[in-house]
């Protein structure tokens, strides 16, 4: 009997030990799985921190209140519908890729690789992005004060494929680059347009973000087919078959020299911004050179305790962040002038007077209303002046 009890005790002990070992192994397996899940979650978290999806939607409604047979039409449109991905890689490498789906078509906007240098005080970019020219052009459409950029933007080169070098010093930023055509523009029968430019921006910023900005940019280009053209539309999102001013193709254009001068001041709730662009077209042979020019001056003021936000790295304006949950209210006025007459070239002159009322509901949502009075001379494509009322609902993330 004792042997039986002893044997039974031994079997129970063995079973208990085996069961405890089984439980211990299961616990260990669960702990290992949790550790792997934590590592995976950490990797996903790090990936999301390093790679970000972004986008914007801008819906416009436009009324032409006085067109005088200008062939301008009331319209509703998706002005911009963009989606992109940007990220940071190891050893200072990064990228950005964005597509615009507005206009019932898709177009690549930014698509470049970047590399930071010298403890992030400098960087290089390779791919398609905006050439460093014009404060207004380099300010994202998410953050411009008016629905459309000033009409002198018709001189700005915007996005092209190239390689650039940027350097950031205390209160001074330097940007430069060599560029060709934009994505989809190169031809199999002609050489692409080649351009080189540089932009130097000086800024002074106080602790409360009051800012002084001064900048100058220079661009030289050799256009394909030795010809160039410029066109300028009213400063509104309208549907029209022709620009207000158009030079048409200027032939025998050997080189284009462009100079831009920028200035901006932010003082509390008030800001002033201005630019001037001069474009000189050198022509071959006995053809006379042409000089085109334009400028704008704009003023804005917040009724709320808010201000325009200056980005010290890009030397352009950034996001307005309302100081309270009720949002921010801003009023603005801009005058612009484009002169496209030069010697035998008589494309015309255009002036725009624009008034804006902006409501920043949150950091990412904005409602805008613009009134634009367009004045053109007899040489323009339009027969008379126009009055335009336009609205925009915008969200970006």
N, C-alpha and C positions, 0 to 999 in steps of 0.2 A: 504493500500500500504506500509506503514511504517512497519507494522507487517511482511509483506512478505519479505521486505528487511532485516529486523532484523533477521528473521528466516534463510534467505539465508546466511547472514553473519556468523551466528552461525554455520550453516552446513559447510560452507567453512573453517571456523576456525578449526572445529572438524576434517574435512578431512585433512587439512594441518598438524594439530598436529599428527593425526594418521599416515600420510605418513612420517612425520619427525621421528616419533617413529620407524616406520618400517625400514627406512634407518639407523637409529642409531643402531637398533638391528642387521641389516645385517653387518654394519661396525664392531660392537662388535663381531659378529660371525666370521667374516674374521680375526679380530685381534686375537681371540682365536685360530683359526686354524693355523695362522702364528706362534703364540707362541708355539703351539704343534709341528709344523714342525721344528721350531728352536730347540726345546728340542730333537726331534727325530734326527735331524741332528747333534746336539751336542753329543748325545749318540753314533751315528754311528762314528762320528769323534773320540770320546774317545775310542771306541772299536777298530778302526783301528790303533790308537796309541798304544794300549795295546796288540793287536794281529796282528802278521805280517806273511804273506805268503812269503816263500823264496824258492829258487831252484838253480840248476846249470845244465849246459849241457856241456859235454866235448867230442868232436869228435876227434879221433886219426887216423892217417894214418902212417903205419910203413913199412919200407923196410929193409929186411935183405940183406945187401950187400955182406956178406961173411959168409955162414952158414956151409960149409964143412960137409954136411949131418947131420946137427944137428936136423933135423926135425922142423926147424923154418920156418914160412911162412910169406910172405907179407900179410898185412891185413888192413881192415878199420873197425872201431868199435866205438860204443858209449861206451866210457870208464865209464862215470858216467852220469846218468840222474835222478836227484833227485828233489823231491818236498816235502815241509814240512810246518808246522805251529808252531809258537812259541808265547808265550804270558805271560803277567804278570797279576796276580790276586790280590785280596785284601789281605792285611796283609803280603805282601812279598812273597806270593806263586806264582809259575810260572810253565811253562811246555814247552816241545819241542817234536815234533813228525815229523819224516822224513822217507820217503820211497825212495829207489833207484830202478829205472825201467830198468837199463842197463842189457845187457845180455839176453834180451827177457824174463825176469822174474822180480818179485818184491820182495824186501827184506827190512825189517825194519832195519834202521841204528840206529838213536837216538830215544828213547822213554822214557822220564823220567819226574818226578815231582821234583820241587826244592823249597827251602824255604830259604830266606835270614834271617840272624841273626845278632844281635849286630850292628845295624845301617849299615847293608850291608857289614860289614867287614868280615863276615863269611857266610857260606851257607851249606846246606845239599842237596844231590841228591838221589833220589830213582828211579830205573828203569834201562834201558840199555843205556850205554854211554861208552866212552873210559876210560879204567883204566889209572890212572895218572902215566904213564911210557913212557919216551922217548920224547925229544923235537921235533924230526922229526915227530913222530906219532901224537903228540898233535897239530901240526900245520896243519890246514885244507888243504885238497887237492886243495882248491881254491887258496892257497897262497904259496904252496911249490915251491922252485926255479926250480926244474927239473920235468919232466913229471911224474916220479915215485920216491918214497922214496928210500933211500939207501938200499942196499941188507940186511943190518943188521936188517931191519924192520921185517925180518922173526922171530926174537926173541920177538918182541913186542906183547903184549896180545890183543891190540885193544879193541873192544866193548864187554862187558859182562853185565849181569844183576847184580846189586848190590846196596849198599848204601854207600855213601861217605860223608866225612866232609872236607871242605876247609876253610882255615883261611888266611886272608890277613893282614899283618903288613907292616910297612914302610920298603920298599925295600926287604921284605921277604914274600914269599908265601908258604903255607903248604897245601898239598893235600894228602888225604888218603881214603882208601875204603876197603870193604869186598865184594867179587864177587863170583858168581857161573858161570853157563854156559850162552851162548848167547841165544837169542830168537830162538827157534826151534832146539836147540842142545841137550837138556836134553833127557835122555833115560828112558824108563819105566822098564829097567832091571838093570841099574847101577846107582850108586850115581853120582852126578855131580862133576865136578872139583871145588875145593874150593881154593880161593886165597886171599891174603891180601897184600896190598902194600902202600907205602908212598913215596911222592916226595917233596923235599925241594928245592926251587929256590930262589936265591939271584940275585937282579938286581940293577944296578945303571944307571940312565938316566939323561942326561943334558937337558937344555932348548931347544936345537935344535934337541933333540931326539937321539943323540948319545947314544949308549947303551952297557953296559957290562952285560952279563948273565952267571951265573954259577949255575949248578944244579946237584943234585944227587938223585937217586931213588933206592928203594929196593922192591923186590917182592918175596913172598914165596907162593908156591902152592902145592896142593896134587892132582895129575891128576887122572881122572877116569880110572878104570881098571888097575891102577898101570903101565901105559904106556904113553909115550909121543913121539911126532915126530916133527921135524922141517924141513922146506924146504925153499929154497932160489932161486929166479928167477933173471935173468938179469934185470937191471934197465931200462926196456923198456916195453911198452905196446905191447906184442907179444902174438900170439896164439901158444901154444906148449903143447904137451901131458905130458911133464915131466919138473920138475924144474931142474935147473943146478946142485944144490946140494940138496940131500934129505937123512935124517938120517934113514928113515923108522921108524917103531915102536920100540922104545927102551923099552924093557920089564923090569919088577921089579923096576920101577921108583917110589921110595917112596916119595921123596920131590924134588922140583925144587927151587933153590935159584938163583935169578937174581939181578944183580947190574948194574946200568946205571950211567954214568958220562957225563954231558953235558957242553958245553961252546960255547959262541957266542959273537962276538964283531961287533958293527955297528959304523963305523967312517965315517961320511959324506956319500959319494956315495959308499963306499966300506964296505963289510962285510965278516967275517970269521966265520964258524960254524963247530963244531966237536962233535962227540959222541963216546963212547965206551960202549959196553954191554958184560958182562960176565955172562954165564949161567952154573951153576953147577947142575948136576943131581945126587942126592943121590940114590943109589940102594940097595935093600935088599940082605941079605945073603952074599955069597962070591962073588957076582957080583961087578966088579970094577966100581967106580964112573966115570962119564965123565964130562969134562969141555970144553964148546964151547965158542967161543968169536968172536967179530968182531968190526970194527970201520970204521969211514969215516971222511974225512976232506974236506970241500968245501969252495970255494972262489967266491965272486961275486962283480961286479962293474957296476955302472950305467954310461952310456955315457952322460946322461941328468942330470939335477939338481934334482935328486930324490934319495930316500934311502928306505931300507927295514923298515917296520913298526913293532915295537915290542909291543905286548899287555901285559901291566903290570898286568892285572888281571889273564890271563890264563898262563902267563909265556911262551908264544909261539909267533910265528910271525903271523902278520895279513896282511891286505890289503895294497898293494902299490897304492897310489893315485898320478897319474901323475901331475906334477907341471904346465903343460901347455897343451893346446888343441892338440898339435902335438903328445902327448903321451910320454911314457918313454921307453928307450932302456937299456937292461941289458945283460951282458955276464957273464957266470959262468963256473966254473970247479969243478969237484968232483972226489976224489979217495976213493974207499971203498975196504975193505978186510974182508972176512968171512972165519973163520977156523972151519971146521966141522970134523976135525980129532982129536980123543982122545983115546989113548990106542987101544983097539980092534975095536973101531968105526972109520971107514975110509970112511966118506961120501965125503971128498974132500975139496978143497980150491978154492975160486973164488975171482978174483979182477975185479973191474969195473973202467974204466976211462971214465968219461962223460963230455961232453962240451955242454953248453946250450946257446941259444940266445932267449931272451924273448922281446916281444913288448907289452907294456901295452897301448892299444889304448885309453881306458877310465878307470874309476874306476872299471868297471864291465866286460870289454872285454879284453881278452889276447890271443895273438898268440905265440906259442912256437915251437922251433926246437931243437932237441937233437941228438947228435952223441954219441954212446956208444960203447966202445971197451971192450969186455968180455974175460977175460983170466981165463981158468979153468985148473986144473991139471988132471992127468990120472985117479984119483979116482972118478971124477965127472960123472954125468949122460951123459954129452956131450962128444963127442969124440975130439973136438978141440975148438979153440977160435972162436969168432963171432964178426962181425961189424954190427951195427944196426943204421939206420937213421929213426927218428920218428918226427912227427909233431902233433900239437894239436891246435884246435880252441875252445876257452872256453868263456862262458858267464854265469854270475850268477847274481841273484837279491835278 
